[in-house]
């Protein structure tokens, strides 16, 4: 079993909790979690921990999320600068950059800002703009497994929460949408384990997302890109991933037929095999 190394660093004025797995001399794979203000390093550790046999896995709670401090600003520019500072501080050299959902936004932003540092890019259930967001609202309204609170549907993607209590109410309401197979016990576990930072989420979706659009710059991404997406993803549907894979120079789209927004958790063996094959193909890891 690989032992994790957890440490706290002051990164651009914020206290950032970083966790690493795998040999320090191995190729570095930096993974950014999604859901600012809700996400944390726990999901990337679970999803990419199996690659610690061949890679140095580096993940962290971004500023304003998880156990890291709530020091702003919560802008894409700042989060990208934090990734670069962590890469430099840990002397990682050139990296494989990975991110899912909102973490995919930042993985693409980092690659565009530092193309010389990225050997390959692994994206999961993400988008290059907000043009598919209306589909999320439509799917939430049409969801027939449980009824989604109309109050929560009205707040999807708005960043409009007064405090953490209201934010938690919203998160509990929409969690059933995320997995292909609804499990109420799993929803409760996820909600209870979440560390809530409503101000981070408000800025991410109320300020950052209205101006988020990387579609015109996707051809600038020349490194190999794996784009993974669940067939039943309600939040960032398959067409959003198709757009990315078609417009980057070397994009490879893989659709997971039995997953929602999280194929790395819903079809873990297939996800791991897909990523490992990609990393082999681009010369990062040897073939198993």
C-alpha positions in Angstrom: 0.0 0.0 0.0 1.4 3.4 -1.0 1.8 5.8 1.9 0.6 9.4 1.4 2.6 12.4 2.3 0.5 15.4 3.5 2.0 18.8 4.0 0.8 22.4 4.2 2.4 25.1 2.2 1.9 28.9 2.0 1.1 29.3 -1.7 0.7 32.9 -3.0 -0.5 34.0 0.4 -2.9 31.1 1.0 -2.5 28.1 3.2 -2.8 25.1 0.9 -3.0 21.5 2.0 -1.1 19.2 -0.4 -1.1 15.4 -0.5 1.2 13.2 -2.5 1.4 9.6 -3.4 4.1 7.6 -5.3 7.8 7.9 -5.8 9.2 11.4 -5.8 11.4 10.6 -8.8 8.5 9.3 -10.9 6.7 11.4 -13.6 4.4 13.9 -11.9 0.7 13.8 -12.4 -1.0 16.9 -10.8 -4.8 16.5 -10.3 -7.2 19.3 -9.6 -10.5 18.6 -7.9 -13.8 20.1 -9.1 -16.6 22.0 -7.4 -14.9 25.0 -5.8 -16.2 25.4 -2.3 -17.4 21.8 -2.2 -14.6 19.6 -3.7 -11.4 18.6 -2.1 -8.4 16.4 -2.7 -10.2 13.3 -1.5 -11.8 12.5 -4.9 -8.5 12.9 -6.9 -6.8 10.7 -4.3 -9.4 8.0 -4.7 -9.5 8.3 -8.5 -5.8 8.7 -9.3 -4.2 6.9 -6.3 -4.0 3.7 -8.2 -1.4 5.3 -10.6 1.0 5.9 -7.7 2.8 2.7 -8.8 4.1 4.6 -11.8 3.6 8.3 -11.1 4.1 10.9 -8.4 0.5 11.9 -7.7 0.1 15.5 -6.5 -3.2 16.8 -5.4 -4.4 19.5 -3.0 -7.3 21.4 -1.6 -7.5 24.6 -3.7 -7.7 27.9 -1.9 -11.3 28.3 -0.6 -11.9 24.5 -0.6 -11.5 21.5 1.6 -9.0 22.1 4.5 -7.1 25.0 2.7 -7.6 28.6 3.8 -10.3 30.9 2.5 -7.9 33.5 1.2 -9.0 35.0 -2.1 -9.1 35.9 -4.8 -11.1 32.9 -6.2 -10.3 33.6 -9.8 -9.2 31.3 -12.5 -6.0 33.3 -12.8 -5.2 32.9 -9.1 -6.0 29.1 -9.1 -3.8 28.7 -12.2 -1.0 30.7 -10.5 -1.3 28.4 -7.4 -0.9 25.3 -9.6 2.3 26.7 -11.1 3.6 27.7 -7.7 3.0 24.2 -6.4 4.7 22.7 -9.4 7.7 24.9 -8.9 7.8 24.5 -5.1 7.8 20.7 -5.4 10.3 20.8 -8.3 8.0 18.6 -10.4 9.4 19.5 -13.8 7.1 18.9 -16.7 3.8 17.3 -15.6 0.7 15.5 -16.7 -2.2 17.8 -15.8 -5.5 16.3 -14.8 -8.9 17.7 -13.7 -12.5 16.8 -13.6 -15.6 19.0 -13.9 -14.5 22.6 -12.7 -11.0 21.1 -12.2 -11.0 20.4 -15.9 -11.7 24.1 -16.5 -8.6 24.9 -14.5 -6.5 22.1 -16.1 -7.2 23.6 -19.5 -6.5 27.1 -18.3 -3.2 26.0 -16.8 -2.2 24.2 -20.0 -3.0 27.4 -22.0 -1.0 29.5 -19.6 2.0 27.1 -19.3 2.0 24.9 -22.4 5.7 24.2 -22.1 5.1 22.5 -18.7 2.4 20.0 -19.7 3.3 16.7 -21.2 -0.3 15.5 -21.5 -3.8 16.5 -20.3 -6.4 14.3 -18.7 -9.9 15.8 -18.6 -13.0 14.2 -17.1 -16.6 15.5 -17.4 -15.8 19.1 -18.2 -16.5 21.8 -20.7 -14.8 24.7 -22.5 -17.6 27.1 -22.1 -21.1 27.5 -20.7 -23.1 26.8 -23.8 -24.4 23.5 -22.5 -25.5 24.7 -19.1 -29.1 25.1 -20.0 -29.2 21.3 -20.5 -28.3 20.8 -16.8 -31.4 22.8 -15.8 -33.6 20.9 -18.2 -32.3 17.5 -16.9 -32.8 18.5 -13.3 -36.4 19.5 -14.1 -37.1 16.2 -15.9 -35.3 14.0 -13.4 -37.7 11.2 -12.6 -35.9 9.2 -9.9 -36.6 11.7 -7.1 -38.1 15.2 -7.3 -35.4 17.9 -7.3 -36.4 20.9 -5.2 -37.4 23.7 -7.6 -35.6 26.2 -5.2 -32.3 24.3 -5.9 -33.0 24.1 -9.7 -33.3 27.9 -9.8 -29.8 28.2 -8.3 -27.9 25.8 -10.5 -24.8 27.6 -11.8 -25.8 30.9 -10.2 -23.4 31.3 -7.2 -26.2 32.8 -5.2 -26.0 31.5 -1.6 -26.3 33.5 1.7 -24.3 31.2 3.9 -23.1 27.6 4.3 -26.4 26.4 5.6 -28.2 27.4 2.5 -25.3 26.1 0.4 -25.5 22.7 2.1 -29.3 22.6 1.5 -28.7 23.1 -2.3 -25.9 20.5 -2.4 -28.1 17.9 -0.7 -30.9 18.7 -3.1 -28.9 18.2 -6.4 -26.6 15.4 -5.4 -29.0 12.7 -6.7 -28.4 14.0 -10.2 -24.7 13.2 -10.3 -24.6 9.3 -10.3 -26.2 7.1 -13.0 -27.5 4.8 -10.3 -29.2 6.7 -7.4 -28.1 5.6 -3.9 -29.7 7.7 -1.1 -27.2 6.4 1.4 -24.3 7.5 -0.8 -25.9 10.9 -1.2 -26.0 11.3 2.5 -22.4 10.2 3.0 -21.2 12.7 0.3 -23.2 15.5 1.8 -22.0 14.8 5.4 -18.4 14.5 4.3 -18.3 17.8 2.4 -16.6 20.9 3.7 -18.7 23.9 2.7 -17.2 27.2 1.5 -20.2 29.2 0.1 -18.2 32.3 -0.8 -15.8 30.4 -3.0 -18.7 28.8 -4.9 -20.4 32.2 -5.2 -17.4 33.7 -6.9 -16.7 30.7 -9.1 -20.2 30.6 -10.5 -21.4 34.1 -10.0 -18.3 35.9 -11.3 -15.9 33.5 -13.1 -18.3 31.4 -15.2 -20.3 34.1 -16.9 -17.1 35.1 -18.8 -15.7 31.6 -19.1 -15.1 30.5 -22.8 -12.0 28.7 -24.0 -13.5 27.4 -27.2 -11.5 29.8 -29.4 -8.3 28.8 -27.7 -8.6 25.0 -27.8 -6.5 24.7 -30.9 -3.6 26.1 -28.9 -3.5 23.0 -26.8 -1.1 20.8 -28.7 -0.2 18.2 -26.1 -2.1 14.8 -26.1 -5.5 15.2 -24.4 -7.7 12.4 -23.0 -11.3 13.5 -22.7 -13.4 11.2 -20.6 -17.1 11.6 -19.9 -20.1 9.7 -18.6 -22.8 9.0 -21.1 -25.5 10.1 -18.6 -23.6 13.2 -17.2 -26.3 15.7 -16.3 -24.0 18.7 -15.6 -21.4 18.6 -18.5 -23.0 16.4 -21.1 -21.2 14.4 -23.8 -21.4 17.2 -26.5 -19.3 19.4 -24.3 -16.6 16.8 -24.2 -16.9 16.2 -28.0 -16.3 19.8 -28.6 -13.0 19.7 -26.6 -11.8 16.5 -28.3 -12.5 17.9 -31.7 -10.9 21.2 -31.3 -7.6 20.4 -29.5 -4.8 19.2 -31.7 -4.6 15.7 -30.4 -7.8 14.9 -28.6 -9.1 11.4 -27.6 -12.7 11.1 -26.5 -13.8 8.1 -24.3 -17.5 7.8 -23.3 -18.3 5.7 -20.3 -21.7 4.1 -21.0 -22.7 3.3 -17.5 -21.7 6.5 -15.7 -23.1 9.9 -14.9 -20.8 12.8 -13.9 -18.2 10.5 -12.2 -17.0 7.6 -14.4 -13.8 7.5 -12.3 -16.0 6.4 -9.4 -18.8 4.6 -11.2 -16.7 2.6 -13.6 -13.3 2.7 -11.8 -11.6 -0.3 -13.4 -12.4 0.9 -16.9 -11.5 4.4 -16.1 -8.1 3.4 -14.6 -7.4 1.1 -17.6 -8.3 3.9 -20.0 -6.0 6.5 -18.3 -3.2 4.0 -17.9 -3.3 3.1 -21.6 -3.3 6.8 -22.5 -0.3 7.5 -20.2 1.5 4.6 -21.9 0.7 5.8 -25.4 2.1 9.3 -24.7 5.2 7.9 -23.1 4.6 8.8 -19.5 4.5 5.3 -18.0 5.6 1.9 -19.3 3.1 -0.6 -20.4 1.8 -2.9 -17.7 
